[in-house]
Amino acid sequence: MRFQCSGDIGDFGFILHGLWPEAKGPNYPQYCRAVGVLPRSVVTKNICLSPSPQLLQHQWAKHGICMATTPDAYFKAAGILFGAIEFPDMARLSREPERGTSLTGEILAARIADVNEGLPTDAITVKTNAKGWLEEVRICLGRDFKPRTCPSYARMPSAKAPLKIWRGR
């Protein structure tokens, strides 16, 4: 986490944590078979998606192997999907509470949907930590990789609670 968030090597903004295959319930397929260490070339190509070699390795071993035959295919799909998402001006949004405008996970989901044609708000779920700081944004996709309504087990209970967005140092 320090590697991604310290600012020592750059400002990553949003990163990709992973791409998970869907299941009929909250237990995503995982560790479908053993994998070796990711080749350096795969890490080098994908380090800006998720700037931690350990996280890339973990996501490939835990979920990627369940949905792709090679790490290149998994990370290519993940990169295309992540690259297709536009984010609103997060610095501006982070200042809305200071201007007297409320900001919640629901509002952030709506703002993300506004800048992404074809992405409905019910396909976006926003997770905060216990203090209300934004932790992650999840986009729910169907097997066809198109947005779909997030299942009830994937929705976050804090959607209506006040949301804070970190602006950095």
N, C-alpha and C positions, 0 to 999 in steps of 0.2 A: 504494500500500500504506500509506503514512504516513497518508493521508486516512482510510482505513478503520480503522487500528490504533492511531493515536496517542492517541485518547481526547480530542483537542482539541474535537471537535464531538459527542461522545457515545460510547456504548458499543454497538456494533452486534451483538456476539455473532456468531452464524453469519450469513453472507451467502450469496447465490446467485451463484456464479461464472457459471453458464450452464446452458442446456438444449440438449443435443446430440442430433441425430437419430442413430439407430443404423445400423450397416452390417453387412456380413457379416464384417468383419475390423476391425483396429484403426484403419483410416483413415476417420474420420468424414467425412460429406459437409461440404464447406465452400466458401464463396465461390461459391455457385451462380449468382449474377448480381450485377451492380453495384447498390449502394444509395446513397441520399443521406444527408445528416446527419439524425439523429433529430430530430423536432420537439420543441421545448421542453416541450410538454404531455406527451409520452411519457416524457421524462426525469423530469419533475416527479412523474408518477404512480408511477414505478418506482424512484426513487432509493433508497428504503429496502430494496429487495430486494438491490441490488448498488450500494452507495453510491459509485459513480464514474461520471460521465457517459461517460468514455472506455471503461470496461469494458462499459457498456450498449451503446454504439455498436459496439464490437468484436464482442460476442457476436451482435448482430443481423446485422452484415455477414458474419461468419464462418459462423455456424450457423443463426441464426433464419430467414434468407431461404431456406434449404434446406427448411424445414418449415412455414412459414406465409406467407401472402400479404401480411400487414401487420404492422408492429411491434406494434400493439395486440393482435393475435391471439397473437403469439409471447409477449409479456410477460404477457398474461392467463393463458395456459396455464402459463407458468413460475411466476407468482405463486400460482396455485391449487395446483400441485404442491408448491412450497416451503412454502406455508402449511399444507399437510396433514401435514407432518413435525413430530413432537414430539421434543424432545431431553430426555434425562435431566438431572438436576442436575449440570451439568458442573463446578461449583466443588467439589461433594462428591466427584465422581469424581477430580478433579485431586489430591485429598488422599489417595486410597487408598494410593499407594506409601508415603506418610509413616506410614501405619498398618500397614504390613507386608503389604498386599494387592497382588498384582501387577496391573498395568494394561497391556493390550496392545490392538492394533487389533482383534483378535478379540473381546476382552472388551467394548470400546466398541461394536462392531457388535451384540453380544448385548444390551447395555443399551439401545441405540437400538431394536432390534427389540422388546424387552420393553414399551416405551411406545408402540408403533405396531402396533396390531392388523392382521394381514394382511401385515406387512412381515417377510419371513424374513431371517435373518442372511446368507444367501448372496446377497442382493440389495444388500448394503451392503459397501463397501470403504473402508478407512481408509488415508489416505496420511500419512506422516510425513516430516520432513526428515532430513538425515544425522545430526542430533543427537537424534533420537527425539521431536521436538516435533510435535504434531498440526498438519497443514497443511490437510487437507480430508477431507470425508466425501462419498463418491459413492453415490448411490442409482441402481441399474440398473433401467431401465424398458423394457418392451416397446413395440411400436408402439401398443398399446392404452392406454399410460400406466399400466399396472399393473406392480407389482414383478416382476422376473424374476431368475433366477440371473445374476450377473455373469459375462460370458464370461472365459475364462482370460487373455486379453490385457488385461483391465481390472482384474484383481486385483493387489493390492500385495504385494510380497515381504516386507514388514515386519509382517505381521499378527500374528506371534508375538513380535516384539521388544518390549521395554519401551516404553511410550508415556508422554509427558509432555504435560500440558494447561496452557497458559498461563492464569494467573488475572488477569493485568493488573498494574497498578502497585500 
